[in-house]
Amino acid sequence: MGDGAGAIVWLFVVVVLLIFVVIVLVRSVRIIPQARAGVVERLGKYQRTLNPGLTVLIPFVDRLLPLLDLREQVVSFPPQPVITEDNLVVSIDTVVYFQVTDPRAATYEIANYIQAVEQLTTTTLRNVVGGLNLEEALTSRDQINGQLRGVLDEATGRWGIRVSRVELKAIDPPLSIQDSMEKQMRAERDRRAAILTAEGTKQSAILTAEGERQSSILKAEGDAKAAILRADGESQAIQKVFDAIHKGNPTQKLLAYQYLQTLPKIAEGSSNKLWIVPSEVGEALKGIGNVLGGAAAGTDDAADVARDALP
């Protein structure tokens, strides 16, 4: 019996020792993932900062605090009411991009750095926007972002945190102001549309007038060139007729005869009220009249002779 009880006791002791060894190994060996950092305290005092990789701790002497994320983090804060310089309350949503650069300072210099960043962002935002009116706040986001980042980065530096960016996600003015702004924007769009319509009508009228002017100029130039060409043609025709007449050496009787043939054509026009008879044609007509008159007299004498010869 004694040997059996002793064996059980030794077995129990061995099992306890194995469990103790396992616990010691588990507590002494730590693996730090990439982009993480661990702060080790030895007997309650800061001892060192663990980098990614395998490390060994002294069991029951060293204590590893919760790991810190060294990647850039994004925190979106709820809308905050902010009063502008013209006493209007606007609701502003902010987004902060930050990164832990010193795990020791982030652990011991501030209790909750995320909450501290949120409160500091709200306070700085009220100070910055409080010096701007509503229009400036709506149109100066880059300026506000730059001021917020500068203040936050300077204040959080001693906490082991670097603020890389601060963005205003939304700036919501009161509903009454939103209605007024919408009406103003609608009126501005209508005004621009009216200006563009008037400008288009003006340009259209200018182009139409310019086209008509160019058309009139081209038509007038065409008429002038046509008149010149007609005049040149008539001049050449007259010159040819004149040359032909002079080469033919016509008599006055022939000219008078040609003029008499031309008179009916001249009389065809309704506007021809006055006829001009050249002096040469008049002399020719006079000669023709004399000839015709002499012929008529001779005819009368012949008639008288014939009557005298009758019984």
C-alpha positions in Angstrom: 0.0 0.0 0.0 2.8 2.4 0.9 4.5 1.9 -2.4 1.3 2.4 -4.4 0.5 5.6 -2.5 4.0 6.9 -3.0 3.8 6.3 -6.7 0.6 8.2 -6.9 2.1 11.1 -5.1 5.2 11.2 -7.3 2.9 11.0 -10.4 0.9 13.9 -9.1 4.1 15.9 -8.4 5.4 15.2 -12.0 2.1 16.3 -13.5 2.1 19.5 -11.5 5.7 20.2 -12.5 4.8 19.6 -16.1 1.9 22.0 -15.9 4.1 24.6 -14.2 6.8 24.2 -16.9 4.2 24.7 -19.6 2.8 27.8 -17.9 6.3 29.2 -17.4 7.1 28.6 -21.1 3.8 30.2 -22.2 4.4 33.2 -20.0 8.1 33.6 -20.9 7.9 33.2 -24.7 6.2 35.9 -26.7 5.8 36.5 -30.5 5.2 40.1 -31.5 3.4 40.4 -34.9 4.5 42.8 -37.6 3.3 46.5 -37.1 2.8 45.8 -33.4 4.7 46.9 -30.4 4.7 45.7 -26.8 5.7 47.4 -23.6 7.3 45.2 -20.9 7.2 46.1 -17.2 9.5 44.5 -14.7 8.2 44.5 -11.2 5.7 47.2 -12.2 8.3 49.5 -13.8 8.9 50.1 -17.5 11.7 47.8 -18.7 11.7 47.9 -22.5 9.6 48.0 -25.7 9.3 44.8 -27.7 9.7 44.9 -31.5 8.1 42.4 -33.9 9.6 38.9 -33.6 10.3 36.3 -30.9 11.2 37.4 -27.4 11.6 35.8 -23.9 10.3 37.2 -20.7 11.1 36.3 -17.1 8.0 34.6 -15.7 6.2 36.3 -12.8 8.7 39.2 -13.0 8.1 40.7 -16.4 4.6 41.7 -17.6 3.7 42.4 -21.2 1.1 45.1 -21.6 -1.5 45.0 -24.4 0.1 45.4 -27.8 -0.1 48.7 -29.6 -1.0 49.0 -33.3 1.7 51.0 -35.1 -0.2 51.3 -38.4 -1.9 54.6 -39.4 -5.4 54.6 -37.8 -8.5 56.4 -38.9 -11.0 57.7 -36.4 -14.3 59.3 -37.3 -15.8 61.5 -34.6 -19.5 62.2 -34.3 -20.9 65.6 -35.5 -20.0 68.4 -33.2 -22.0 71.7 -32.9 -19.8 74.7 -33.6 -20.8 78.4 -33.5 -19.4 80.5 -36.3 -18.4 84.2 -36.1 -21.8 85.3 -37.3 -23.5 83.3 -34.5 -24.7 80.4 -36.6 -24.6 76.8 -35.3 -23.1 74.4 -37.8 -22.7 70.6 -37.3 -19.2 69.4 -38.4 -18.0 65.8 -38.8 -14.3 65.2 -38.6 -12.0 62.4 -39.6 -8.5 62.1 -38.0 -5.6 60.1 -39.4 -2.9 59.4 -36.8 -0.2 56.9 -36.0 1.6 55.7 -32.8 5.3 56.6 -33.1 6.4 56.1 -29.5 4.7 53.1 -27.7 6.2 54.1 -24.3 4.8 57.6 -24.5 1.4 56.4 -25.8 1.3 54.1 -22.8 2.5 56.3 -20.0 1.9 59.9 -21.1 -1.9 59.6 -21.8 -4.5 57.3 -20.4 -6.7 57.0 -23.6 -5.1 58.7 -26.6 -8.1 58.2 -28.9 -10.4 60.0 -26.5 -7.8 62.6 -26.0 -7.5 63.2 -29.8 -11.2 63.4 -30.1 -11.5 66.1 -27.3 -8.6 68.0 -28.7 -10.0 67.9 -32.2 -13.4 69.3 -30.9 -11.8 72.1 -28.9 -9.5 73.1 -31.8 -12.3 72.9 -34.3 -14.4 75.3 -32.2 -11.5 77.7 -31.9 -10.7 77.7 -35.6 -14.3 77.8 -37.0 -15.3 80.3 -34.3 -13.2 82.9 -36.0 -14.8 82.4 -39.4 -18.3 83.3 -40.8 -20.5 80.7 -42.4 -19.4 81.4 -46.0 -15.7 81.2 -45.0 -16.2 78.0 -43.1 -17.9 76.4 -46.1 -15.3 77.5 -48.6 -12.1 77.2 -46.5 -12.0 73.5 -45.7 -8.3 73.2 -46.7 -7.4 76.1 -44.4 -9.3 74.6 -41.5 -7.8 71.1 -42.1 -4.3 72.6 -42.1 -4.8 74.5 -38.9 -6.4 71.5 -37.2 -3.5 69.3 -38.2 -0.9 71.7 -37.0 -2.4 72.1 -33.6 -3.2 68.4 -33.1 0.3 67.3 -34.3 2.0 69.7 -31.9 -0.2 68.7 -29.0 -0.1 64.9 -29.6 3.6 64.8 -30.2 4.4 64.4 -26.5 1.9 61.5 -26.4 3.9 59.6 -29.0 1.3 60.2 -31.7 1.7 61.8 -35.1 -1.4 63.3 -36.7 -0.9 63.0 -40.5 -4.3 64.3 -41.8 -7.5 65.9 -40.5 -10.5 66.1 -42.8 -13.8 67.8 -42.4 -16.2 65.2 -43.6 -19.3 67.4 -43.6 -20.4 70.9 -42.6 -24.1 71.1 -42.1 -25.6 74.6 -41.5 -29.1 75.1 -40.0 -32.1 74.1 -42.1 -33.2 77.7 -42.5 -29.8 78.6 -43.8 -29.8 75.6 -46.1 -33.1 76.7 -47.6 -31.8 80.2 -48.2 -28.6 78.9 -49.7 -30.6 76.6 -52.0 -32.8 79.5 -53.1 -29.7 81.6 -53.7 -28.1 78.9 -55.7 -31.2 78.4 -57.8 -31.5 82.1 -58.5 -27.8 82.2 -59.4 -28.3 79.3 -61.8 -31.3 81.0 -63.3 -29.3 84.2 -63.7 -26.5 82.4 -65.4 -28.9 80.6 -67.7 -30.5 83.9 -68.6 -27.1 85.5 -69.3 -26.1 82.5 -71.5 -29.4 82.6 -73.4 -29.1 86.4 -74.0 -25.4 86.0 -75.0 -26.4 83.2 -77.4 -29.2 85.4 -78.9 -26.8 88.3 -79.2 -24.2 86.2 -80.9 -26.8 84.7 -83.2 -28.1 88.2 -84.2 -24.6 89.4 -84.8 -23.8 86.4 -87.0 -27.0 86.8 -88.9 -26.4 90.5 -89.4 -22.8 89.8 -90.4 -24.0 87.1 -92.9 -26.6 89.5 -94.4 -24.0 92.2 -94.7 -21.6 89.9 -96.4 -24.4 88.6 -98.6 -25.3 92.2 -99.6 -21.7 93.1 -100.2 -21.2 90.1 -102.4 -24.5 90.7 -104.2 -23.6 94.4 -104.8 -20.1 93.4 -106.0 -21.7 90.8 -108.3 -24.2 93.4 -109.7 -21.3 95.9 -110.2 -19.2 93.4 -112.0 -22.2 92.3 -114.1 -23.0 95.9 -115.0 -19.3 96.5 -115.9 -19.3 93.4 -118.0 -22.6 94.5 -119.7 -21.3 98.0 -120.3 -18.1 96.6 -121.7 -20.1 94.3 -124.0 -22.3 97.1 -125.2 -19.3 99.3 -125.7 -17.6 96.7 -127.8 -20.8 96.0 -129.7 -21.2 99.8 -130.4 -17.6 100.0 -131.4 -18.0 97.1 -133.8 -21.1 98.6 -135.3 -19.5 102.0 -135.6 -16.4 100.4 -137.3 -18.7 98.5 -139.6 -20.7 101.6 -140.6 -17.6 103.6 -141.3 -16.0 100.9 -143.3 -19.2 100.6 -145.4 -19.3 104.3 -146.0 -23.2 104.5 -145.8 -25.1 107.4 -147.4 -27.5 109.7 -145.6 -30.5 108.0 -147.3 -29.4 104.6 -146.0 -28.9 105.9 -142.4 -32.4 107.6 -142.6 -33.9 104.3 -143.8 -32.2 102.3 -141.0 -33.4 104.9 -138.4 -37.0 104.6 -139.7 -36.7 100.8 -139.2 -35.5 101.3 -135.7 -38.2 103.7 -134.6 -40.9 101.0 -133.9 -38.5 99.2 -131.6 -37.7 102.4 -129.8 -41.5 103.1 -129.4 -42.1 99.7 -127.8 -40.9 100.8 -124.4 -43.6 102.4 -122.2 -41.1 104.9 -120.7 -39.8 106.2 -124.0 -41.5 109.6 -124.2 -38.7 111.6 -125.9 -36.9 110.7 -129.1 -33.6 112.2 -130.1 -33.0 112.4 -133.8 -29.4 113.0 -134.9 -28.8 115.9 -137.3 -27.4 113.6 -139.9 -30.6 111.5 -139.8 -32.6 114.7 -140.1 -30.8 115.8 -143.2 -31.2 112.3 -144.6 -34.9 112.4 -143.9 -35.2 115.8 -145.6 -33.5 114.4 -148.7 -35.9 111.4 -148.7 -38.8 113.8 -148.3 -37.6 115.8 -151.3 -37.2 112.7 -153.4 -40.6 111.5 -152.4 -42.0 115.0 -153.0 -40.5 115.2 -156.5 -41.8 111.8 -157.4 -45.2 112.9 -156.3 -45.1 116.1 -158.4 -44.0 114.1 -161.4 -46.8 111.8 -160.9 -49.3 114.7 -160.8 -47.9 116.2 -164.1 -48.1 112.8 -165.7 -51.8 112.6 -164.7 -52.5 116.0 -166.1 -50.9 115.1 -169.4 -52.9 112.0 -169.5 -56.2 113.9 -168.9 -55.4 116.3 -171.6 -54.8 113.6 -174.1 -58.2 112.0 -173.5 -61.0 113.0 -176.0 
